[in-house]
Amino acid sequence: MAMVDIAYQMLNQSKKPAYYRDLYKEITAMKNMSESEAMDMIAQVYTEINLDGRFICLGENLWGLKRWYLVETQEESAESGFRGKFALDDDDDFEDDEELEEEYDEIDNAHVDDEDEEEIDDDFADDEKETDEEFDEELDDEELENEDEDEDLDM
């Protein structure tokens, strides 16, 4: 029996992913191969498993059977490691974000009462008035300087 078929049977019987090194050790033990024979074949068997459509790499050299995974999760699993048999709902991420925002708002507003809020608003209003007045003064000063320069040019 081909070594790739032995790997398939082993994964099929265990019903869980396995690391290539562990799979290969069991295959060589079943075939009663010497250590040198095993080392000569390690790359070939890896290539055969990699090219065989029945297997899927779950990352970190962890291999499973493609039929265990939904089509949507096969690409995710290959990119980011073992994820399990079920596809994740993309809406879960948005729901989590909304929950976090609500919790943040509750925490943020928990320590501020209405009186504090009015004081804060008043403080900002005062600051805004001061800033506007300073800006107006600066503009007036600049206009005066510009008028002086214009008079100098007229002479």
Number of C-alpha atoms within 10 A of each C-alpha: 6 9 19 20 15 18 23 17 12 17 18 15 9 9 12 13 20 20 15 20 13 10 19 21 15 15 21 19 13 11 14 11 14 11 11 8 11 18 12 11 14 15 11 13 19 16 11 14 21 15 11 13 11 14 20 24 24 25 14 12 13 18 23 24 20 15 14 18 18 13 12 11 17 21 15 15 19 17 12 11 15 19 15 16 13 12 15 13 8 8 8 10 10 11 11 11 11 12 11 12 12 12 12 12 11 11 11 10 12 9 8 11 9 9 9 11 12 11 11 13 12 12 11 12 12 12 12 12 11 12 12 12 12 12 12 12 12 12 12 12 12 12 12 12 12 12 12 12 11 11 10 9 8 7 5
